[in-house]
Structures are given as C-alpha cells and as structure tokens.
Amino acid sequence: MPNSTSAKKALRQNFKRRQHNRTHRSALRTAIKKCRAAAEAGEHDQARDLFRVAAKQLDQAANKGLVHRNAAARTKSRLSRLLKKQADGNS
C-alpha cells in the first residue's frame, strides 16, 4: 500500500484510468469480433457497417493511446482484407 499522499492519489488515478480503459478496450474488441463474425458468416452489408464502426473505434483508441496507432492500422487492414476476401469469394 502507498504511504505518501501523492502515492495514494496516484493509486486512485491508476484505478480510475484502468477501469475506464478496460471498458473502452472491451467495446473495441467486441466491435472487431462482430465485424469478423459477420464477414465470415457472409453478411456483407452488415459486415461493411460493422467495419466502419470498428475502424472508427480503432482510430479513437489510437488517438487516446489505448492501443498503438500501428496496431490499430494493422487491425483495420486485416479486417478490410477479410471483408474483401469474403466478398470476392462469395460473389
């Protein structure tokens, strides 16, 4: 346990930030999973809409430092590639 006043405050801040980041990271992962599931199920229109949502959340998370910006770009690229592959394969 922290002893100094500033260390106690830092602990409180870390806890609040961790809770905030956990909810946003969880929502981000859920959006990505929904997009992947829709693409693999062959629901192209729904997958495109979900991709837009996931891409926006990835960009916002990268701007806030929740994920690295290269990781966000890589994830968006992989999702986009999956959507194109599923659309071309089933057309």
Backbone bond lengths (Angstrom), bond angles and torsions (degrees), N, CA, C in turn:
res aa  C-N    CA-C-N  psi(-1)  N-CA   C-N-CA  omega(-1)  CA-C   N-CA-C  phi
1 M - - - 1.456 - - 1.526 109.35 -
2 P 1.308 115.79 146.36 1.467 119.12 179.62 1.525 111.06 -70.84
3 N 1.308 115.07 148.60 1.463 120.22 -179.53 1.523 112.26 -103.96
4 S 1.301 116.87 -42.26 1.460 119.13 -176.13 1.530 110.69 -82.13
5 T 1.303 115.27 160.49 1.470 121.58 -179.56 1.519 111.03 -63.00
6 S 1.334 115.67 -42.27 1.464 118.93 -178.60 1.530 111.03 -67.80
7 A 1.330 117.19 -34.32 1.466 120.37 178.48 1.528 110.39 -69.57
8 K 1.335 116.31 -35.27 1.474 119.68 177.25 1.528 110.39 -65.81
9 K 1.328 115.89 -41.29 1.460 119.86 178.65 1.529 110.13 -65.79
10 A 1.322 116.92 -41.69 1.464 120.49 178.73 1.525 111.01 -61.09
11 L 1.327 116.97 -38.22 1.466 121.06 177.61 1.524 110.73 -63.72
12 R 1.331 116.43 -42.95 1.478 119.83 177.89 1.523 110.70 -62.45
13 Q 1.335 116.26 -43.78 1.460 120.35 -179.23 1.530 110.97 -63.84
14 N 1.333 116.33 -43.10 1.460 120.23 179.68 1.517 110.95 -61.64
15 F 1.320 116.91 -39.89 1.461 120.50 179.83 1.525 110.70 -64.09
16 K 1.337 116.29 -46.33 1.470 120.02 -180.00 1.525 111.09 -62.59
17 R 1.326 115.88 -44.08 1.469 119.84 -179.43 1.523 110.93 -65.10
18 R 1.321 116.59 -39.84 1.463 120.26 179.80 1.524 110.85 -63.03
19 Q 1.335 116.45 -42.97 1.466 119.71 178.30 1.520 111.30 -63.94
20 H 1.320 116.45 -43.23 1.469 121.55 179.18 1.521 110.48 -61.90
21 N 1.329 116.79 -46.70 1.461 121.37 -178.77 1.523 111.56 -66.14
22 R 1.331 116.81 -36.14 1.468 119.76 -179.54 1.518 111.22 -62.92
23 T 1.327 117.64 -42.31 1.460 119.63 -178.45 1.527 110.18 -67.09
24 H 1.324 117.31 -41.83 1.461 120.17 -179.24 1.528 111.54 -69.47
25 R 1.330 117.03 -39.76 1.460 120.32 179.22 1.530 110.12 -66.51
26 S 1.321 116.70 -38.08 1.461 120.87 178.51 1.525 110.94 -64.91
27 A 1.333 117.06 -43.63 1.465 120.90 178.67 1.529 110.33 -63.88
28 L 1.320 116.54 -38.09 1.458 121.52 178.92 1.524 110.30 -63.39
29 R 1.317 116.84 -47.44 1.467 120.96 -179.72 1.519 111.15 -63.79
30 T 1.323 117.04 -37.98 1.461 121.03 178.13 1.526 110.59 -63.73
31 A 1.321 117.32 -42.68 1.465 121.00 179.32 1.524 110.75 -62.33
32 I 1.324 116.84 -40.61 1.461 121.01 179.94 1.526 110.17 -66.49
33 K 1.335 116.73 -43.54 1.459 120.73 179.73 1.521 111.48 -63.31
34 K 1.330 116.93 -40.60 1.467 120.18 179.22 1.521 110.68 -63.72
35 C 1.315 116.50 -40.55 1.461 120.93 179.51 1.527 110.43 -64.33
36 R 1.323 116.88 -45.86 1.463 120.90 178.65 1.523 111.24 -62.10
37 A 1.317 116.41 -43.79 1.466 120.46 -178.72 1.521 111.23 -63.20
38 A 1.320 117.25 -42.10 1.467 120.69 179.65 1.524 110.58 -66.29
39 A 1.324 117.17 -38.82 1.462 120.46 179.88 1.526 110.54 -66.36
40 E 1.307 116.73 -42.75 1.458 120.25 -178.62 1.517 112.13 -72.87
41 A 1.330 116.81 -23.78 1.458 120.55 177.15 1.525 111.77 -82.36
42 G 1.324 116.88 -8.83 1.453 120.54 177.85 1.515 114.33 87.05
43 E 1.311 117.94 13.94 1.470 122.16 178.62 1.530 108.10 -91.29
44 H 1.328 115.74 85.18 1.458 120.67 -170.16 1.523 113.17 -67.33
45 D 1.327 117.10 -44.03 1.473 119.20 -178.12 1.520 110.87 -64.44
46 Q 1.312 115.35 -45.61 1.463 119.44 179.59 1.530 110.16 -65.27
47 A 1.320 117.42 -39.77 1.460 121.12 -179.88 1.526 110.93 -63.15
48 R 1.349 117.15 -39.13 1.465 120.35 178.32 1.522 110.97 -63.58
49 D 1.335 116.37 -43.23 1.466 120.01 178.17 1.522 110.96 -63.72
50 L 1.324 116.39 -43.74 1.464 120.42 179.55 1.526 111.38 -67.05
51 F 1.334 116.68 -30.90 1.465 119.83 177.31 1.523 110.54 -65.67
52 R 1.338 116.40 -40.79 1.461 119.08 178.25 1.530 110.70 -61.03
53 V 1.328 116.45 -42.22 1.466 120.77 179.15 1.529 110.10 -64.06
54 A 1.330 115.93 -46.60 1.466 120.05 -178.22 1.528 110.93 -64.92
55 A 1.326 117.49 -40.45 1.459 120.55 -179.78 1.526 110.79 -64.37
56 K 1.324 116.04 -40.67 1.466 119.58 178.39 1.526 110.36 -63.81
57 Q 1.330 116.60 -44.34 1.464 119.95 179.69 1.526 110.92 -64.67
58 L 1.332 116.97 -38.37 1.463 119.85 177.70 1.525 111.26 -63.15
59 D 1.342 116.28 -43.30 1.465 119.59 178.65 1.524 111.56 -62.93
60 Q 1.323 116.17 -42.82 1.464 119.90 179.63 1.524 110.59 -65.01
61 A 1.328 116.95 -41.24 1.464 120.60 179.56 1.522 110.56 -64.75
62 A 1.323 116.68 -37.63 1.465 120.04 179.19 1.529 110.45 -67.96
63 N 1.332 117.13 -39.57 1.466 120.04 179.18 1.520 111.75 -65.82
64 K 1.324 116.87 -33.02 1.461 120.39 -179.38 1.522 112.73 -86.17
65 G 1.332 117.42 -6.16 1.457 120.38 179.64 1.508 113.52 84.58
66 L 1.315 117.10 13.10 1.464 120.71 179.78 1.518 110.39 -71.46
67 V 1.332 116.75 -38.86 1.461 123.01 172.10 1.521 107.03 -131.07
68 H 1.307 116.26 157.38 1.458 120.24 178.46 1.521 108.93 -68.93
69 R 1.318 116.28 146.69 1.466 118.97 -175.36 1.521 111.86 -66.08
70 N 1.339 117.91 -31.98 1.469 119.61 176.38 1.528 111.10 -69.45
71 A 1.321 116.84 -35.40 1.462 120.31 177.39 1.521 110.44 -66.23
72 A 1.337 116.52 -38.38 1.467 120.64 177.89 1.522 110.02 -65.57
73 A 1.316 117.14 -43.49 1.464 121.28 179.50 1.524 110.37 -64.39
74 R 1.314 116.87 -41.12 1.465 121.34 179.47 1.528 110.86 -63.19
75 T 1.323 116.89 -43.21 1.460 121.14 179.80 1.521 110.97 -65.00
76 K 1.343 116.55 -43.12 1.468 120.31 177.87 1.522 110.38 -61.88
77 S 1.318 116.85 -41.58 1.458 120.97 -179.51 1.525 110.66 -63.63
78 R 1.301 116.83 -42.88 1.468 120.31 -179.52 1.525 111.35 -67.30
79 L 1.321 116.64 -39.39 1.470 119.65 177.04 1.524 110.56 -64.61
80 S 1.316 116.37 -43.68 1.458 120.94 179.64 1.520 110.62 -62.04
81 R 1.317 116.29 -43.65 1.464 120.95 178.93 1.528 111.06 -62.63
82 L 1.320 116.72 -39.92 1.464 121.13 177.36 1.517 111.25 -62.89
83 L 1.349 117.05 -44.01 1.450 120.60 179.80 1.531 111.14 -62.46
84 K 1.320 116.70 -44.38 1.468 120.34 179.84 1.512 111.31 -64.68
85 K 1.333 116.17 -41.07 1.460 120.66 179.88 1.525 110.71 -64.08
86 Q 1.324 117.46 -43.63 1.460 121.17 -179.71 1.520 110.48 -67.50
87 A 1.339 117.22 -38.60 1.464 120.62 -179.10 1.525 110.75 -68.66
88 D 1.336 117.27 -40.94 1.464 120.76 -179.56 1.528 111.17 -71.26
89 G 1.319 115.96 -37.49 1.462 119.89 -177.72 1.525 113.55 -70.27
90 N 1.305 117.43 -28.33 1.463 120.85 -175.36 1.522 113.27 -104.10
91 S 1.331 117.12 -1.20 1.465 119.20 -178.48 1.510 111.64 -78.01
